[in-house]
Amino acid sequence: MPVKPIPDTSPRVIPMLVCRNPEVEIEFCKRVLNAEVGVRRPGPDGNTIHAALVVGEARIIIQAEFPQLASVAPQPDGSSPSSFSFT
């Protein structure tokens, strides 16, 4: 039986945060949002490059930056092309 890329029980909008250090972001989300780690994938060096977090009924994807794929984290000065907030 083929696996669905987005399960029926998953929200249809899932924010993805691209960051330089996914482990720090994951720990922040666990501490501040009471997030639980659903999936964590390591890269070749053993560090996390992708994680799916669960916050209540919502999901958040944490992704390591890959500049060669135009997937870059916000700049150190805080500038970013996008943002979102929790209510």
Secondary structure, 3 states (H helix, E strand, C coil): CCCCCCCCCCCCCCCEEEECCHHHHHHHHHHHHCCEEEEEEECCCCCEEEEEEEECCEEEEEEECEHHHCECCCCCCCCCCCCCCCC
